[in-house]
Amino acid sequence: MTALHLWLRHEVRATERRTPVVPDDARRLIEAGVRLSVEDCPQRVFPTRDYEAVGARIVPAGSWTSAPDDAVVLGLKELPDEPGELRHRHVFFGHAYKRQPGAAALLRRFDAGGGALLDLEYLVDDDGRRLAAFGFWAGYLGAALAVLQHRGGLTAPLVPTDKDELDAALRQTEHARGEFTALVVGALGRSGRGARAAFATAGVDPTCWDLAQTRDLDRPALLAHDVMVNCVLATTPVPPFVREQDLDDPVRRLRTLSDVTCDVGSPLNVLPVYDRTTEWADPVRRLRKDPPLDLIAIDNLPSLLPRESSVDFSAALTPLLADFGTGGAWGRCLDRFHEASREPGPDAGRFGAPGEDGRG
C-alpha cells in the first residue's frame, strides 16, 4: 500500500493564523509512515522551522499546484482563484454545499480537474456528528467579542491573542456600563458551550436556548435581551430568528448581535439581516443607529486564538489523517462531494451541515 502523501498548504487569507496539524502531531504522522510536505506560511502560528525539526519536507508557499497527483492537499480556508482546474484531493472547509456565494464555481473547478473536495465540515461519525471542529473556540470568541463590544472594550483592528490575555480583558470590563442580559441560541452544541464559557468568564449568566426554544421561537423574548450570540448552524430551512422588521421594532432592547455561524448568502441563514461578514480590521457594523444595534460576524473567529484552537483541532484530526482511506468518515466525505457535484445548481444546498458548530 502506498504511503499517504499529505501536503499542508499555505493559507492565502492574511488573517488565517491557524493550522489543521500542529508540529507535535506532524511528528506523529511522520512516525506513522505519512509523507508530509509543509508549505512555508509566515502567518501560521507555529513557525515553519518547527515542522522541519520533526522531519517534514519544507516547500514554497503555493507549490501545491505542482504537487504529485497522489498528494492530499490539506488546509483550512478558501483556495486561491487559480488554477481553474483542481486535480488533487483537497481537505479543507469548502462551504460549498448550501448554495453559499462561490460554491458552484468551486465545485466546477473540481469537476474540470478531476479532483475532489473532502470537506472538513462533513467529516462525521456514523451518527452524523462532527469528528474535528473549531466550534468551541468560535463560540468562545463570538461571545467574548460581544461582551467587549457591549461594554465598550473592543478595539480595532483585532489581533491574535492567547486565552489568558483575552480572559483578563473580559474580567477587566466586568463592571463597565453595568449589568446586561445575554442570550445564547444553540447553547447545547460545541459553539454554544464555548459561548457559555466566555460569558461565565465575563461574569454573565446568559439565557440558553436550544432546539426546543427555536422550534417555537419567542421573538419578543429574544429582542428583550441586550446581547445575542447565534451558534445555530441550520440543516434545513427554518423561520429566521431575527428579521429586518425586528430591527425597527420600537420595543427592541437588543443592542449587540454576534453571529458565530456566519451563514450569510445561504438560504439556511437564520439571521438574514446583513449581507456581508465583518473583518478583523473593522469587526463591528452598525445595523441601526437609534436605538443602536451592532453586528459582529467574523467567519474565522478561532484564528484570534490560533494556538489553542489549532492544538485542539489537530488533536482530533491527526488520528483520522493517519487512517486516511476510501471508507469510513473519509468515504462519507467523498460521497457528499459526489452527490453535491451531480447537482451543483439550486439543489446543491439541500445538504445541511451535520453539526451545531460555528464556521471553520
N, C-alpha and C positions, 0 to 999 in steps of 0.2 A: 504494500500500500504506500502510495506517495505521501510524503510528509506535507502537512499543511504549510503553505507559504502565506503568512499574514503580513500585510503591508499597511502600517499605521501612517495615515496621511496627515499632512499639514492642514490646519483649519484655515479657510480663506477669510472667515469673519474675524476682524481685528479684535473684537471683544470676547472671542471664544478662548478662554484660558484652560478649559478642562481637557482631559484625555480619557478615552474609554479604557485604557490599560496603563497603569502606573508602573514605574520601573521594577518594583519588587515582584509584581505579578508578571511582568515581561520576563524576568528571570525564571519564574516557574514554568512559563510556556516554553521557553527555550530548553529547559531541563527535561520537559516532556516530549521534546523532539520537534517542536514547531520552528520553522524558519521564520525569523522576524526581521523585516526591514522597517526602519523608522525614519520618516522624513524629518529633516530639521524644521523646527517650528519655534521661532523666537518667543512667541507669546504663551506657549504652553507652560503651565505652572511648574512642571518638572523639566529641568534642563536636559538638552539632548545628550550631554555627556553622561547623565545617569543611565540612559538606555545603553549607550556604548559600553559602560562599565559592566553591565550584566550580560554582554555578549551579542547585543543586537547589531545588525549592519545598518550604518547610518547612510542615508541617501538624500539628495537635494529635495527641497520643498517642491511639490507639484510633479514629481517624477513618476507618480503612479500611472500617468497616462502611457508610459512606455514600459510598465511592469510586465512580466511574463503573463501569458493568458491565464495560467492556473493560480495566480496570486489572488487572494481575497483582500480587497481594499477596505480598511476599517477606518471610520471616522465618526463624528457626532452630528454636525450640522451640514448645511447645504453644500453641494458641489459647485465649482465654478461653472460658468455658462458653456465653456468649451472643455473637451471636444463634444461635438453634437451627437456622436455615436459612442455609447458606453458598452464596452465589450467584456468588462470584468464583472465578477460578483462583488457587489458593494454592500457593506454593513454600515448603516447609519440611520438617523431619524429622518425619513424621507418626507413625512407629512403629505402623502400623495394619494390617500385612499378616501378622502372625504370631500373631494372637489375643492380643495384649497387652491388659492391662486398659484399657477405654475405647475400644478400637479399633472395635468395631461401632457404638458411639454416634457416633463421629466420622464414619464412613462414612455413617451415616444422615443426619447434618446436611448433608453434601454432596448426598446424594440428594434431600433435601427442598428444597434451594435451587437445585439445578441447576448447582452449581459443580463444581470438580474439584480433586483433590489431585495435584500434581506433586511426588512425594516425592523429596527430595534423595538419599536413600539408594539410590534406584533410577535415578539419573541416570548411565547407564553407556554404555560404548562398545559396538561390535559384538560384542565378546568377553565382555561382562558385567562389565568392570572399572569400578570407580567412577571418575568423572571429577573430582569435587570432594569432599574428605573431610577430616575433622579427626583421622583415625586416628593419625597420628604423635604429635600432641600429647596425645591421650588416653592412648596407651601411655606416653609420657614421664612424664606426671603420675601415672598409675597406679603406675608403678614408683617414682617419686620419693617419693610419699606412703608407699608400703610401706616403703621404706628408712628414712625419717624415723620412722615408727611403730615399726619393729623396733628402731631404735637409740635410741628414747626422745626423739627430737627433734621430734615432730609436736605442734603446739599447736592448740587450737581456741578460737574459730572460725577456719576457714580464710579467708584474704583473698587477693584477686588480687595477683599479683606480676609480676616480669619474669624472664626466664630467667637473667640474671646473678645475681640475688639468690637464686633457687632453687638454682642450681648451687653457689653459695657455701655454702648451708646443707647441701647434700649432702656437700661436701668437709669441712666442719667436723665432721660426725658420723662421718667415715670410720673413726676409731679407737675409736669409742664401742662399748662392750659386745662387743668382739671381732669376729672374723670370723663370717660366716654363709653358708649356701648358699641359692641362689635359683634358681627355675625360671620361665622364660617359656614359656607354652603358646600356640602360634600365633606363633612367633618370626619367621617369614619375611614376614608381612604388614606393612602400614603401622603398625598399633598395636604389633606385635611389634618392629619396628625402633626405634620410639620408646622402648619399654621397655628394649631392649638399650642404647640410647644413654644413658638415665638411669642404668642400672646401671654403665656404663663411667665416667660422671662421678663416681659414688659409690665407685669403686674395687672394684666387684664383678664377677666373671666368672660370669654365670649359665649354667645348663644351658638349652639351647634345644631345644624340641620343636616339631614342626610336624605336618603331616598324617600322615606315616609313623608317628610315635610315638603319635598319638592313635587311629589305626586299631586298634592292638593295645596298649592302654593298660597300662602297668606301674604299677598303683596303689600298690603298696608303695614303688616308687621315687619316685613323686610325693610321697607322705606323708613321705618321708625328707628333704625339703628344708625349710629353715626358713621361706622366703618363696616364695609362688607368685603370679604375675601372669597372669591369664587374658585373652588377647587374641583368643580364638576366637569368631567370630560364626557359629554353626551355620546351615546352609541346609537341612538335613534332620535329623530326629530321630536322635540318637546316644546311646549309653550315657553317663550323667553322669560327669564327671571326678572329682567329689567327691560322695559320698553322705552321708546323715545318719549311717549306721552308721560311716562312716570317721572322723567327728569323735570317736567314742568308742573308736577303735582304740588299744589300750594302747601300740603302738609308734609312734604318730603323733608326728613331730618338727615338723610344720607348725605355725607359730605366727602367721603373718601371711598373709592371703589378700586379694589385691586383684583385684576383678572389673572390668576395664575395660569389658567388653561390657554388663553390667547388663541381661541379658535376663530379669529376674525377671518371673514371671507368664506367660511364654511356654512352650509345650510344647517348644520348642527350647532351653530353658535347660540349659546343661551344668553349672551349679552350683546345683542345687535344694536348697540348704541354708539359704536365707534367703528371707523373704517381702516385704521392702521395702528400698529403697535407703537409703543413708546420705546425710547432708546436710552442707553446709559448716559449719553450727553444731555438728554432732555427727558428725564424719566417720568415727568408728570404732565398730563394735558388737562386743561380746564374745560370740562364739558358744558358747564353752566356757570354764569357769573353771580346770579342773585336768585336764590342763595347759592353759594358756590358748590360745585361738585367736581372733584379732582379724580382723574383716572391714572392708574399705573397698570401698564400692560406690556411687560418686557418678556420676550419669548425665549430668553436663555438665562433666566434668573439664577440657576445654580452656579453659573460661571462667576458670580460675585463671591462665592465661597469655593474657589476652584479646587483647592487641595482636599478639603473634607468631602466634597461631592464626588470628586474623581476616585478617591480611595474607596468609598462605599460602592460606587458603581462598578469599579474594576473588580472588587472582591466578588461581586455577583456574576459578572460577565466572564471572568477568566476560566472557571471550570467549564462553562458552556463552549468557549472557544477551543479549549483543549479536547473537547469531544465533538468538534465540528464535523458535520456529515450531512447526509441527504435525508435522514429520518428525524423523528422526534420533533423537538422545538424548531430546529432549523428547517425541517421539512414543512412544518406548518407555515413558517415564514415564506418559504418559496411558493407554497400553494396559494397564499394570499396574493403574492405578487402576480402569479399567472392568472388568477381569477380576475384581479383588477385590470390587468393588461388586456384581457379579452374584451372588456367593456370600458375603455378609457374616457368615454363621454359622460353623459348625465348619470349613468349608473355606477360610475367609479366611486361615488361617495356613499354607496349603500353599506360599506363595511364600517361600522363604528369601531373606535379604538377600544381594545379589550381591557380596559382598566379605568382606574379613577385618578390616574396620576396627572401631574402638570406636564407641560411641554418639555420635550427633550431639549 
